[in-house]
Amino acid sequence: MPRSGNQPMKALAGAFIYLAPFFIIGVIARMIIRKRMEGSSLSDMQDLAGQNRRRRKVFLLGSWRDEE
């Protein structure tokens, strides 16, 4: 049975249809988070926790560190 020449295009279209919604949702979520976090920084968020927040070890970019 001969193969149709547009098989790669069908695969590409299928991949686009499958992946596009995830990309769009990610972009929208990123815009919402940026808007809500405008003017905030990590130190601001830590200050909200107060002096009595517990210290903990966190995993960041492939290494463990103590949270300050």
N, C-alpha and C positions, 0 to 999 in steps of 0.2 A: 504494500500500500504506500503510495507516494506521500511524503511529508509536505505539508503546506509551508510556504515561506513565511507566513505570519505567526508561527508558533512562538518565537521569541517575543514578539510584540504582545501576544496574549498573556504570556507569563509576566511581562513588565507591567501591563495594565492591571493584572490581578494583584501583583505586589503593591502597586500604587493604591489600588482600592482598599487593600488590607491595611497598609501602613499609614495612609493619609489621615485617618481619624485620630490615631494615636499622636501623630505629629501636631495636628491642629489642637487637640485637647491640651497637649503639653505647652504649646505657645500661649494659649488662653490662660492656663493656670499660672504660667510665669508672669504674664502681664498683671493678673490679679494680685499675685503675691508682691510684685514690685510696687504696685500702687498702694497696697495696705502697709507695706514695710517702709514706705518713703520716710526718710528722716530718722530711721532707727538704725542702730548698730548692735553688734553683739554685746558690747559693754553696757548699752542701755538696757538690754534684756536681762543681763546678769544683775544690774543694779535693782531692777524690779523685784528680783528674788530676795533681796535684802542681805543683811550680814550673817544671818543664821542658816543660809543654805548650805547643804552638805557638800563637801568636796568629793569628787569621784574620778575614777579613771575612765577615760573615753578613748575610743579607737578612731583615729583621724588619719586619712591618707596612708594607710598601711602601717601605722605605728601607734602604740599606746602612749598616752600622755596623761599627766595629772591636770585636771581642770583647775584653773586659777580663779 
